[in-house]
Amino acid sequence: MGSKFSGKDLIKLGYPKNNTVNIALGLIHRYRKKEKKERALQEVKEVLLSPEKFLGDGTWGKVAEGLIKPVEVRMQQLKNQRAPFTIFGENEIDELAKRQLYDALKLPVAVQGALMPDAHGGYGLPIGGVLATENAVIPYGVGVDIGCRMSLSIFDLPASFFKGKDFQLQNILKENTKFGMYETHKIKHDHEVLERREFRDLPLLKSLHDKAYKQLGSSGGGNHFVEFGIVHLETVRPEWKIAPGTYLGVLSHSGSRGLGANIAKHYTYLATKQCPLPRNVQHLAWLDLNTHDGQEYWIAMNLAGDYAKACHDDIHRRIAKALGKRPVVTIENHHNFAWKEIVDGKEVIVHRKGATPAQEGVLGIIPGSMTAPGFIVEGKGNPLSLQSASHGAGRLLSRAQCKGTITKSSMTKELENQGVTLIGGAVDEAPMAYKNIHTVMKLQDELVNVLGTFTPKIVRMDK
């Protein structure tokens, strides 16, 4: 910008001497750096004269909101009473996770909560925590990996297809999957999600578009995976057009990559500024959905969820092409997200952080570990769990504990005993790091019906 822009310039134009000046300055320095001072002054003057025209605008909406109805920032007090809640599998859950749920239930916006049997401590809401709130969204109630999800492709190929094809299938995974911060596909695919107008309308998303394009079809580090395995279907649905039996399957677990992580970081920061909370619950800062930032997060979160799905679709398309077969059934679900749902006749925001949607008849996948089966499930719509189920077996040992107690050789031996081939993977994802999936499933038989299982055979993870 030609010459330095200051708050005095805005006050001269007629801006009120309040936080709106700071908001406007921040936006100018962020999004109008390269413009001439006169041009930027003209824009902020237009917003001042007709703020209602700019409500919801990606760049100036927040300034317009500040001029019409500023967001009230005040220290939030926790309630003395917890909102109602139910814990499934209480004896399997660590004290930290319970305490984190209890704290969340005292938020003034909390309506109802639940803890799934795979739960363990996290930031903000525990992993395996479900929380319904009134007209408020908690970025850390959704999690950093927005739209982290499962996707299963079932192919009309018998389980015996694996015989003698171990090497070939390993190569298919090596060539068609990318993991971690730096690996991306040489041949990039376009996807309609990348054409979405949100990428043009919101400056934050615009700045992330290039990263999203490069990372499409790749998976994160940590517990994210793509694996070949055996699907055993006990019960089938008529629309599947497939008989009960055993089949080849591909299961993937990943989220919205750098796009989701940057959205989470940006709006968590805004939430903590607008919603100061006592220190022990500061990660539970929320955005009111009636505010500009609340609306914008909701739009960005939904885009990140759709992008996560697009990544899985790309992975499965690449693998199906390499196999020369099309899947006959696809089952998928998010497990780090927030939804608008009806609870007790009233619309609320249901956060599922590491929890699977389990409305009546809704399909999902609950994975075990590298050596334990995952479960194909159908929800029962239990209101006590806010129509949710676990998102996996859940961690028994933290990543740090794994590094201190599990050796690479003990992990390799366990995989060999179970006939599982691992490409990549670290000790913090060893089978021993997880709870017993069979115990976890028994503790949630009121939440889901089991239709079948997926047993991993060749697992690909980050190095």
Buried (B, 14 or more C-beta within 10 A) or exposed (E): BEEEBEEEBBEEBEBEEEEBBEBBBEBBEEBBEEBEBEEBBEBBBEBBEEBEEBBBBBBBBBBBBBBEEBBEEEEBEBEEEBBBBBBBBEEBBBEEBBEBBEBBBBBBBBBBBBBBBBBBBBBBBBBBBBBBBBBBBBBBBBBBBBBBBBBBBBBBBEBEBBEEBEEEBBEBBEEBBBBBEEEBBEEBBEBEBBEBEBBEBBBBBBEBBEBBBBBBBBBBBBBBBBBBBBBBBEEBBEEEEBEEBBBBBBBBBBBBBBBBBBBBEBBBEBBBEBBEBEEEBBBBBBBBBEBBBBBBBBBBBBBBBBBBBBBBBBBBBBBBEBBEBEBBBBBBBBBBBBBEBEBEEEEBBBBBBBBBBBBEEBBBBBBBBBBBBBBBBBBBBBEBBBBBBBBBBBBBBBBEEBEEEBEEEEBBEBBEEBEBBBBBBBBBBBBBBBBBBEBBBEBBEEBBBBBBBBBBBBBBBBE
